[in-house]
Amino acid sequence: MLDSSAGKRPYADHAVGYSFSSDVWREGIGFRIAIAKIRQHRPALQRLMIVGVIIGGLAGVLYGVVKVPTFSATSELLISNTTLQMSGPDAVVTQILVENALIQSAIEMLKSSRVLERVIDKVGLEETEDMLPKSSLEQLIGQIGWHHFRGRLLSDIAAAGGGLSDEKRRQKVLTRLRADIVVSRVGASLIVSVRARARSPDDAQRLTDELAASFVQEQNDTSAVVSTSASLRERIKVLGPTARIISEAASPTSSDGPPFVAIATLAPIFGGLLAACVGVALALFDRRLRSTEQLVALTSAECFGLLPHIKGSQKGQLELMSRLRRSALQRAGSAVLETSGRLPHFVGITSYCHGEGKTAVANGWARSLARDGSRVLLVDAGQGGTSSASGRTRAQMVGLHEVLRGQVAPNEAVQSEICPNLDYLPTGEVLGSLDALWGNLACAINVDGDCAYEWVVLDLPPLAMAADVRSAGQIIDHLLIVVEWGQATETELDQALGALGSARDRILGTILNKVPWRLLRFETRRMRTLQRVSAHPKV
C-alpha cells in the first residue's frame, strides 16, 4: 500500500511571510485582511459614494429651500448681591459673594411665566405671535396670503365654537416664546446671557431687550414688596440680589445656522463620506471569501492564483483565462515537486460545495500535465452527475468503485488516451463507502511494482461531504482546494477544513475561481507585460 505519511507537509508550510492567524481572522481585525476586503469591494464602494454624494447634495438643496430663516440677538445682565453693614454710627452698603444658587435662580426666573407674560403684555399678543419663528408649512401659508384672511378664518372658527380662547392662545404663545429663548451663564462669571429668536433681525433685538428689561423690572418689583413705606423702599431698593443690563441686544446681521452655500457644498461631501463609512463597515463585516489573504489566513497555505468568471465567449477573455489558469496550475505543480520527489504524485482537488469549478480545474491540470509529457491518470472520485469524458452516466460504466472492490481489472475500467498521455478512470456505480478500499488504488495502478503514471489527479467530492474527502486522505499526498469568489463564508470553510482531521495537513494550496473581471486588472496587466517581454526579448 502507498505510504500516505510520506506526503505529509507541515501545516504552515506555505504561510511563510504571512502574519495571519485563525484567531485574528475570526475576530476580523487583521490589517492586511481588512485592506484586502476593502480592495475587493472597491467598485461597490465607489458606486455607494456616488449615490451618497447625490443624495447628500439633494438633501442640502432641499434643506436650504425649506429652511425658515431665523435671527438671534443677545443681551447680557450682571447679577449682584448687596447688603447693609453697620460700622459704628454709619451704615455701609457692600457687595457680598454671589452663590451659584443665586445665578441659577436668576436663570430660571428669566424663563418663568411671570417674566414672559410681562414681555407679551408690553409687545402685545398678536405682535409677539407674529415675531416668533414659524414652521415651514406656516411660512408657506403666509407667503400665499394667509395674513389677508387669517382674521376672518379665526372669527369664523370662534363663531362655530371651535376656536381657541384668549387664555389658551396666550398660553400657546407663551410656550413658543419659552422655546425660542436661551438663557445661560457666561463661564464662571456673574453675567447671564439672554438670547431670543425671531423672524427678523429687528424682532429679535426687540424681543431680547424686552425680555431683559422685564426680568429687571420683575426683580425690582419683588424687592419692593418688602415694605409698604415709599421712603423705606427707596432706601433699600439697592439691597439684596439685583440685576442690571450691561449689554443691550444688537440687530443681527445674518441668519442663524450655516449659509446656503456652505450647506450646498458640505452636504454632498458629508453624504459621500457617510456612504463610504457605511460601505467600509459592510465590507469589513462581509464574511464571504473574496481575497487571497482570506484563503491564506484560513488554510495556512499558498493561493496559487485567481481565475476569472467567463461570461460569453470573447476571444480575448478566453485567451487570458487560459494564461491565468496555466500560470496557477504551473505554480501548483511546482509546489508538488518541491515537497515530494517520489512517483506517482497523488493530488486531490476539491471545493467547499458543488459548482465552484473543481472539476474544470482538475481536467485542466491533468491535460496541462499531459501536454508537458507526463503520464497522467485522471480519477473521477466524486458521486453522482455525469462523466466528464463522455455523455454516459456514471452508473452505466465501470470505474473507480469496481476497481477498488476488485470486480474488474484496471485496464477494463480505465479509458486510455482520451488525449495524449492522459487516461481517465470514471466513478462507476456507487454502491457504498470506500473508506477501507482507497489503498487498493495504489495497488491497482502498480504493475510488478512499477507505476505506469507519474501523476494521479483525483476529482474529489466537495468539502461539504468532508467524510469522503477525509477517507481519500489515506492515499492522496496533496490537496488543492478550489474556492468560488463570494460563495462560501470563512466560517463555513473553516468548519469544513476542521472536519478533515489529519487530511488537513496535506493542503497544498488554494485557487480562487470565478473572480469578476473588474477585480483582475492588476493580474491582467501583469500577464500582458509578460507577454510583451516574451514577444520582444532583449538582445
Secondary structure, 3 states (H helix, E strand, C coil): CCCHHHHCCCCCCCCCCCCCCHHHHHHCCCHHHHHHHHHHCHHHHHHHHHHHHHHHHHHHHHHHHHCCCCEEEEEEEEEEEEEEEEECCEEEEEECCCCHHHHHHHHHHHCCHHHHHHHHHHHCHHHHHHHCCCCHHHHHHHHCCHHHHHHHHHHHHHHCCCCCCHHHHHHHHHHHHHHCEEEEECCCCCEEEEEEEECCHHHHHHHHHHHHHHHHHHHHHHHHCCCCCHHHHHHHCCCEEEEEEEECCCCCCCCCCCCHHHHHHHHHHHHHHHHHHHHHHHHHHCCECCCHHHHHHHHCCEEEEEEECCCCCCHHHHHHHHHHHHHHHHHHHHHHHHHCCCCCEEEEEEECCCCCCHHHHHHHHHHHHHHCCCCEEEEECCCCCECCCCCCEHHHCCCHHHHHCCCCCHHHHCEEEEECCEEEECCCCCCCCCCCCCHHHHHHHEECCEECCCEEEEECCCHHHHHHHHHHCCCCCEEEEEEECCCCEHHHHHHHHHCCHHHHHHEEEEEEEEECHHHCHHHHHHHHHHHHHHHCCCC
